Amino acid sequence: MAVSNRNLTMLTDFYELTMSGGYFEKGLQDKTAYFDMFFRRIPDNGGYAIMAGVEQLIQYLSELKFTDEDIDFLRSKKIFSEEFLEYLRTFEFACDVWAVPEGMPIFPNEPIVTVRGPVIQAQFIETMVLLSINHQSLIATKANRIVRAAKGRAVMEFGSRRAQGYDGAMLGARAAYIGGCSGTACTSVDRDFGVPALGTMAHSWVQMFDNEYEAFKAYAEIYPQSCTLLVDTFNVLKSGIPNAIKVFDEVLKPQGYRPAGIRIDSGDITYLSKKARKMLDEAGYPDCKICVSNSLDENTIESMLAQGACVDSFGVGERLITSSSEPVFGGVYKLVALEDNGVIIPKIKISENVAKITTPCFKELWRLFDRDTGKAIADVLTMNDEVINDNRPYEIFDPQFTWKRKTVENFRAQRIRVQLFDKGRQVYTSPDISYIKEYCAQQLDTLWDEVKRFENPHTYYVDLSQKLWLTKDSLLKKRS
C-alpha cells in the first residue's frame, strides 16, 4: 500500500465545516448520528457495479487530524468560534465504520458504507467517503465491462496520460486491476500497489532511427526475451510486419528467442490484425501475439471480435481511465438515524422523485445465495438487530411494488459488509491487491449471466425486510 504524505482532512465541502460549527454551538457535537453511502443507478445501464476504494478510505480515516495550519486557515474565515476551532484541533476520530469489501458486486440503494459516531465527525468525512468510493468503483466497473467484452483476452490499462490528474491515473489503474485488467502502463502503480507495469515502445522510438528496420533491430538486441514491436508508425502491412519478421529472423531466432508480439495502434485494426496474423503465421511465428490499442472500449472490442479480429490482447486508455461513456458514479451520503440515550431514531429524506427517497434506520446488508448453484438470489436490507434465518423459507418482496413476492428456500444468508473501524480504532486491514482482484472474479461468478449481459441486464433485487419496510412506510405516511 502506498504511504500518503498528504493531510487530506481539509478535502471536504465547506458546508460540512459550517454545519459542524453549528452543531458545536448548539451543543450537538457528541450526538451520535448514522450515515449511509449508497448509489442510485449503475453506470452504462449495467447490471451491477464493483466496490473499490476501501483501502484509500481506511488510510484517510486513519490519518484524520487538523493541523495548526488548517486551524489558522479556518480562523481566517472569521466565522468559527475559538472553542470550535480548539475542538477540531484536539479531536480524535471515534466513529464506527462498516463497508462492503473491495471487489464485491454492489447494487443500487444498498448501504455500501455506514458511519456511526459523533455527528461532527460523521458529517465532515462525507466528501472523502464519496470521493474514495465513487471514483474507484466507477473505474473498476468500467474495466470489468471491457474485460468481459475481451472474452478472456488480456486487457491492459493504458490511460495514465489521459486521466483526470495524477491521483486519477494511479487510483484509476488500481481500480482497473481490481476490475480484471492484467496490468497498467503506470510505473508508480506497480511500485505502490503491486499492479504489474507493462509496456514496450512508442512511435518516437521508431522515429529516432534512420529507418524502421534499424529501430526494430536495436530494440530486439536490447530486449530479446520480451520483444514486442510497434508496427504502425508508417505502414503496417507494407513495412511494419515485414520489418518485424526480418528482425525476428535475423536477431531473435539465431539466439533461440521467440518474439513476444507486435502492437497495432491505428488504422482499421480488425482488418490489419487478420492480415498481420496471416503474415506472421506464414513466416513461422504463429506464437507471436497481436496486441492492439487506439481509443478502445467494450463496444469497440465486442464489435471487433464479432468481425473476426485476430487479437490476443488489448491496451485500453482514455475510455477506461475516465469511464468516458458515463464518467460519474452517483454515490450519495445521507443521514439515516440519530441516537438519543441509546435509542435509535430513524430519519428519512422524502422527495417527489421516488428514487431520491432514502431508506431510514441503522441497517444490515445481506446477500442470499442458492445452496445448490452458489448463485446470488437477491440482497436484503434488514434492521441492524434482525437476523435472517436460512434454515427456513424466507419471503422477499420488491420494496416499491410490494405485490411482487417470492419465497426462497435452500439458501445461504451472508452479511456482506465488514467493520473497518470500532470507535475510531482500525479493525480491518485491506487485503493484497492480487487477492482483491481474484476475490472480485470469484464474486462475479456468483451472478447469473443474465445480470452480467450488456444489453437490458436482468434487474438484481435489493429488498427490505418486512420490519424495515414497515418502519419506512410509517415514516412516509407520517410525513405525507
N, C-alpha and C positions, 0 to 999 in steps of 0.2 A: 504494500500500500504506500502511495506517495505521502510524504510528510508535508503538511501545509506550513508555509512560513508567513501566511497572511491571517490577520484577525478579521473574520467576516461578520462579527457581531453587528456592525452597523449596516450590513447589507440587508436592510429592512425598509419597508414602506414607512414614510414619515408618520402616517396616521397610526401606525402601531405604537409609536412613541407618544403621540399626543393622547391616544386613548389610555395608554399605560399611565401617563402623568395624571390623567383624570381619575383613573381607578385609585391611584395613590392618594390623591387629595380627598377622595370620598371614603378613604379607609377600606377599600376593597382589595388591597394588594395581596392579601392572603386568602382570598376567596378561591375555592377550588372550582376550576372550570374544565370542561371536556370538549375537545375539538376533534373533528374528523376531517381527514383529507379523502376526497373521492373525486371521480371524474364522471361526466355525464354521457359521453359518446366516444366511440372507438375511432381513431383516425382512419381515413381511407375507407370508411364504411366496412371495416373488417369485423371479424367475429370475436376477436379477443385482443388484448394488449398484453405487454410483458412488463413486469415490475423491475425497475432498475433505479440505481442512485442511492440505495440504502447506506452503502459504505460511506459515501460523502456526507450523508445526513448525520451519521454517527460521529464522524470526525468533527463536523461543525458543532454539534451539541456538546461534545467532549471539551471543546476549546472555548466555549461561550464565556466571554467576560468583556466588560467595558474597561478600556484603558484610560489613563489620565487624559490622553489626547482626545479620546471620544467624549469624555465628560466636559472638557474645555469647549469642544465644538458645540455640544448641546447647550452649554451655558451661554454661548454666544448668540443663540437663537432668542434669548431673553423671554422665554415663555414658560420655562420649567423652574420649579422651586428648588432651592438648595437641598431641601430634605429629600426630594425625589431623586435628585442627581446623586446624593450620597447613597440612597437605596440601590441605584443602578451600579455604582462603583463597588459596592461591597457584596452584592447578591451572589449566591451560589445556585447553580441550576438544580432544581429539586423536583422536576417533573417525572412522571411515568410515561413511557412511550412504547407503543406496540406498532408493528408494521408487518406487512406481507414480505416474506423473504425475496431477495432478488432472484429473477429467473422464473418466478411463478406467473402463470397466466392470470390476468385480472380482468374484471368486468365492471361496467358502469354501475354507479350508485352503491358500491360497497366500500366500507371504510378501509382503505389500504394503509393508512396511518391514523392512529389515535393518540392524542396527547392529553394527559390529565395532570393538573398541577396548579400552582398559583396563577391566577388569571393573567397577571402582567407577563410572566414568563411564557405561558402557553400562547399568549396573544402575539408577542413581538417576534416569535420564531416563525410566524406564518410564511413570510416571504421565502426564507431559505428552505423550509419544508417543501413548499411548492416548487421552487427552483430546482432543488436537488432531484426530486422525483419526476416532475413534469418533463424535464429535458431528456434525461437518460431513458425514461420509459418510452418516450416518443421515438428515439433513435433505435432502441432495442426492438421495438415493434416494427418499425420500418425495415430494419435489417433482416428481421425474420421473414418478412414478406418477400424480400429479394432473394434470400437464401432458399426459400421454398420454391420460388419460380425457377431457380437454377437446377432443381431436381437432382441433387446430390453432387453437383459440380462445386468446386471451391469458389467462394466469394471473398475477395479481399477489399478491405475498406481503404479507399484511395482519396479521401476527401479533405485532408488537413488544410490545404491551401484555399479551399472554398468555404471553410467553416465560419461560423459567426464568432470569430475571436479564438484565442488560443485555448481557453477553457472549453469552448465548444468543440474544438478539434480533439483535444485529449480525452475529455469525458465522453464525447460522442463516439470516439474509437473504442473506448472501454465498453460502452453500451452496445455497440455494433457486434463486438466479440461475444457478449452475453447472448445476443440475438442469433448467433450462429455463424458470423463471419470467421474465416480461418486465420485472419491476421490483419495488420494495418500497415500503411506506409509511414506512420508516425513513429519515429525512433524513441521519443521520450515516453511513449505509452508502453513500449516494451520494457524500458528501464524502470518505470514507476509502477506499472501494473502487471507486467509479465505477459502482455499480449504480443505474440510474435510479430516482429517487424520484417516486412518483405519489400523487395524492390530490386530493380536491375539498372536500367539506363533510361535517359531521356533523349529526345531528338538532338539536343545540344551535343551529346557525346558523339553522335554520328557526324554532326557538322564540324566538329573540331578537327577532323582528319581530312586528308586530301580527297578521299573517296569512301564510299560506304563499305567496301570490302576491307580496307585498312582499319576502319573503325571496328568492324566485327572481329577481325583477326586480333587486334590489340586486346579487346575485351575477353576473347576466348583464351588468349595466352595468360591473362591475369586471373581469370575465374573459370578454369576448365571444369571444375567439379559441379558448377551451378550456372552454366552458361545459358542465359535467355536473351535473345536478341530482338530489338525493336525494329520491325521490318517495313514500316510505312513512312519513313522520312521522305522518300522520293516516289517509289512505285513498288507496291507490294509484290506484284506478280512478275514484273519485268526485271527488277533489280533486287528487291529486298529478300525474297525467298531464294533466288538463285545464289546470291552472295552468302546468305546464311548457310546454304547447303555446301557451298565451296569451302567455307571455313570449317564446317563440321568435318568434311572430308580431309582437309589439309592440316588442321590443328588438333581437333579433338580425337578423331578416330586413331591416328598414329600413337597417341598417348594412352589409348584404351578407355577414353571417356565417351559418354553419350550426351547429346545435347539435352538440356533441361526443357527448353521450349523456345517459342517465338511469341511476340506480342504484336497485335494489330490494334491501332488506336484511332483509326479514321477510315472513311470510305464506307462502302456497302459491306459491312462486316460479315453478314451471313454469306453473301456470295464469295467474298475473299477467303473466308475460313474454309469453305468447301474446296476451292481451288488450291489453297495452301495445303490442306490435308492430302489431296491427291498428289501434289508435287513432292511433299515430304515422304509419303509412303513409297512412291516410285523411286525415290533416292535412297531408300533403305532406312528411313527414320520413322517408322510407324509409332515409336515410343516418344517422339518429340511432341510435347504438349503445345496446344494453342491457347494462349490467353488473350482476351480481348477487353478493351476499355472504351471510353468515349460516351459520356453522358447517359449511362445506363440506369434503368430502374426495373422493377419487377415486370412491368408491362412490356418493355422493350425486350427483356430477356425471354419472357414467355413466348413472345411473337417470333423471335429469332430461332428458338429451339423448335417451335412448331413448323418453321420453314426448313428445318434440317441443318441448321448451323452446326459446324464441326468445331465445337468449343469445349475445352477442358476446364477452364476457369475464367472468372470474371473479376475485373477491377472496377469497383463502383465508387464514384466520388461524390460530386455535389448533390445529387438527388437522394443520396443516402444520408450524408452527414448533416444536411439541412432539412431532411424529410420534406422536400420541396413541394410535393403534391398536397401535403397538409402539415404545415410547419408549426402547429400549436397543439399541445396536449392539454386539454382544458381542465386540469385538476383544480379543485377549489378546496377551501379550508373553512369549515363552518362550526360555530358553537352548537353543541347538541345537548348539553346538560350543565347544570350547576349543582354544587353540593352545599347543603345547609345543615350543620350539626349531624353529619353522617348520612343525611337523607339526600338521595339523588333526585333532582328535579329536572324532568325532561324539558328541552327547549326546541322549538320548531321555527323554521322560516317558511312563510307562506307566500305564494306568488300566483298571479293569474296564469303564468306559464307553468303548467303542471310539472314539467321536467325540472323546475327550479325549487320545488317544494322539498325540503330536507326530511330525512328520517331521524327523529329525535332519539335520545337515550344513550347511555353507555352500553355498547353492544359487543357481541362476539360474532366472529365470521367463521362459518363452517363450510366445508365442501363435502358433498355426498358422492361417494364412489360406488359403482356397481361391483359387488364382490366377485362376480363371475368374469366380467370383461376387464375390470380395472378402470373403466371409463368414468369420467366425471358426469354426474347426472344434473346437478344444479348446485348453486351456492345458496346458503340460508343465513340471514341475519336474525339473531335472537337477542333477547335481553342478556346482559352480561352474566346474570346468575342462572340462566337456563342451560340445561344440558340436553343434547339430542341423543336419545336412547336408540342406538342402532341394532338393538336386539328385538325390536318390534316394529311393525309398519309405522310409517311417518307420512302425514299428508302435507304436501307442499302446494302452494297456490300463487297465482300471479297477483302481486300487491295492488295493481291497478284494475285488472279485470278478474275480480275475485272468484267468478264462477269457473274460471279455468283452474281445475284442481287435479292432482294426481297423487295416488298413494304409492310410495316407494317401499319396496321390500328387499331383503337380501342385500343390504347396502352397508357401507362403512362411513361413519361420520368423523371428519377430521377438522380440528381447529387449524386454520392455515396462517395465522399470524404468530409472530414471536415477540417476546418482550425485549426491547432494546435497552431501556433504562428503568431502574427501580429507584424512585425518589432521587433522581439525578445521578445515580451510580450506574455506569455502563455494565450490563449483564450479558451482552451478546457481542460476539466477535464475528465480523464478516468473513465468510469462507474465502479460500483462494479463488481467483477469477476463473481458473480452469474448472474447478468444482461447480461454480455458479453456471458456467456455460453448459456443462453436462447435466446439471440439475434442470436447467431450462428445457433442454431437449427431452429429458425424461418426463417432465411435467406436461409438455406439449403432446406427448404420446398418449396422455390420458384424455385428450379431447377427441371427440368424434371428427372424422374428416369433414362432415357437413358444417361444423363450426369453423373449420380452417379454410374452406374454399374462399376464393377471391370475390366471386360474384354472388350476391344475395346469400351470405352465410346464414346458417341456422342461428336463431337467437338463443343464446345460453342464458338461462333464467337465474336471476338473483331474487330470491323470495324472502319474505318476512315470516317469522314465527307468528302464530295466532296472537300470542301475548303482546308482541311488539306491534303488530298491525292494529290491534285494538287500542293501544296507547296512542299511536299516531292518529288513528281515526278520531279518537276522543278529543285530541288537541285541535284537529281540523274543525270539528263541529263546534268546539268552544270558541274558536276564532272567527267562525263564519258569520 
